[in-house]
């Protein structure tokens, strides 16, 4: 019978660090994208909802930051899944494998 690795083993900590770094990057990219949109020429078009879109993006980014903090404490992969969903990212197994290998 295989036993699950303890959350305190070096391999698990490395994996968790890589996932948390990815979650941090999701939030950073969302904030940067919101800022680009906010300062784009599209904001001058009458009747658009750019301000509301930007606000929603920043709200989601802040939620992702909170989920990242929660993940660092608990290691609960549900926080990672929720962060990906908020960011609109649906990683395939190969992307997750690459993420793990990069860190």
N, C-alpha and C positions, 0 to 999 in steps of 0.2 A: 504494500500500500504506500502511495506517495503522500508525503506530508507537505502541506503548503509552507512556503518560506515565511519565516517571521518577518514582520514589517521592519525589524531592526537589523536585518542582514545587509551587508554592503550592496549586494545586487539589487535588492528591493529598494534601498534608499536611492541608488543611482537611477533606477527606473522612475521612481517617484519624482526625483529632481528633474528628470527630462520631461516628464508629463507636466509638472508645475511650470517649467520654463515655457513649454508650448502654450499653456493656458495664459501665462503672462503675455506672450507674444500675440495671442488672439485679441486680448484686450487692447494692447498697444496699437495693433494694426487697425482695429475698429475705430479707436479715437483718432488716429491719423487720417483715416479715410473720411471720417465725419468732418474733420477740419478742412480737408481738401474740398469736400462738397460745400461746406459753409462758405468758403472763399471763392467758389467757382462763379463763372459768368451766369450760370443758371439761376443764381439767387436774384438776379435782376428781372427775371421773367415773372410777369404778373400772374397770379393765380396758382403758383406752384406750392408744394408743401415741403420745400427744402428744410425750412427751420424745424418743422415737426419731425422730419426724417432724421436730421442731425441730432435732435434731442433724443429720439428713440435709440439711435446708434450709441450715443454716449451713455444712456441709461443701461443698455445691454452690456456695454464695456465695464461699467462699474459693478454690475451684477457678476460678471465673469471674474473680476478682481476679488469679489467676496467669495465666490466659489473656489477660487485658487487658494485663498487663505484657509478655507474649510478643508480643501483637499490636503494641504500641507499638514494639517493637524490630524486628519482622520485616515487619509489614504483611500477614501471611498471613491471608486471609479465612477460612481453616479454623478459626482460633481464634474468630472471631466466630460462625461457624456452630455450633461446639461450645458456646459460651457460651449462645447462644439455646436450643439443645437442652437444656442443663442447667437453664435457667430455665423451660423449658416454653413458650417463646415462638416462634411460627412466623410471622415477619413476611411479609406479602405485598409484592409489588413497590411498591405505592403507599405502604405504611408506610415502606419503605426510602427511597423518594424523598422523603417528608416529613422523615424523619430527616436526610437529607443537606441539605435546604433549610433546616432549622431552625438549622443551625450554620454 
